[in-house]
Amino acid sequence: MSKEELRAEALYSRRKISISQLARESLLVQENLAAQDEYRRAKLVVCYVSRDYEVQTTGVIVRMLAEGKRVAVPLVDDPSHSLLFFEIHGLDELSPGRFGVLEPGRGSEQVTLSETDLVLVPLVAWDDRGHRIGYGRGYFDRALAMRGPSLAIGLALESQHVPTIPEVPSDVSMDMVVTEKRVLRFARSAT
């Protein structure tokens, strides 16, 4: 099955999850993430702001801020077709941006992924090798290619798992995938 077919199938099946089930499973993902040493040691974390049927991250963001972690979230920069990352101090600093996703203002402190400890990444589907399917625009893959030592962690539901995702050279694999049931670690590809 092609990536496009897998994406369409995964997006369709994701919409079958009830809001209450998504909330419960997102909380379990958050708890599994918080139990990891990599999370506990992290001082600066990039976290996507969830929408629709993604693993919900507002609780993760609030928790990290309460724990004293620095948190940055992405903003889509149209001219460069890339993601920029800005530190926030609360959810009230976010407003609807590109694709209807909540984004920070440009007045905040900008951070680069190479200075972060963790990058929490959205995904549509994932496989046992740490490969992911996003929304097909490549924003996160381009950003993650420049992340340096920062760990890329996909936040996922078990229902988003697929046997194999076809690879293309521009894809960037996850270092970890955290679901409501387990945590998977993958060897980092040579970059």
SULHU-V288379 format. One line per field, one symbol per residue. ss: DSSP state (A for helix, B for strand, O for the rest). burial: b if it has 16 or more other C-alpha atoms within 10 Angstrom, else e. Layout:
ss=???
burial=???
This chain:
ss=OOAAAAAAAAAAAAOOOOAAAAAAAAAAAAAAAAOOAAAAAOOBBBBOOOOOOOOOOAAAAAAAAAOOOBBBBBBBBOOOOBBBBBBBOOAAABBBOAAAOBBBOOOOOBBOAAAOOBBBBOOOBBOOOOOBBOOOOOAAAAAAOOOOOOBBBBBOOAAABOOOOOOOOOOOOOOBBBOOOOBBBOOOOOO
burial=eebeebbeebbeebeeeeeeebbebbbbbbebbeeeeebeeebbbbbbbeeebbbbbbebbeebbeeebbbbbbbbeeeeebbbbbbbbeeeebeeeeeebbbbbeeeebbebbebbbbbbbbbbbbebbbbbbbeebbbbbbbeebeebbbbbbbbeebbeebbeeeeebbbbbbbbbbeebeeeeeeee
